[in-house]
Amino acid sequence: MSKRIARLNEQLKRELSELIRTEVRDPRVGVVTITGVDTAGDLGSAKVYVRVLGGGEELSSTLEGLEAAAPFLRTTLGRSLRVRRIPELRFREDRSYEHARRIEEVLGDVMSERTDTSEEADPDEEAAGESE
């Protein structure tokens, strides 16, 4: 990813967070945290990753509300950003926290197995290994 796209992603993240918090009036849109933006190289589209407080039903209604607000957000971004082309916004659920939690679970299981295995080792063998 180029530095230009990376800077644009961060700027879109900041601007969209503020716009959603202050300007979007859709009742379906609850408390939203934008965790990242991934803009295509041609600036044609941008995936906006969001976290939503609440369960699955809340998530789906919030995503619907954000999709409905996307043209308004894009127009408003066009007025405030100095970019030749504002990408089409596509809102997605950020699942990185779920992946991270699953990785931690797997690592925890591996570490507990390793600890169990070392505790089962014969203490006489360990003592003999230390004296050599």
Buried (B, 14 or more C-beta within 10 A) or exposed (E): EEEEBEEBBEBBBEBBBEBBEEEBEBEBBBEBEBBBBBBEEEBEEBBBBBBBEEEEEBBEBBBBBBBEBBEBBBEBBEEEEEBEEBBEBBBEBBEEEEEEEEEEEEEEEEEEEEEEEEEEEEEEEEEEEEEE
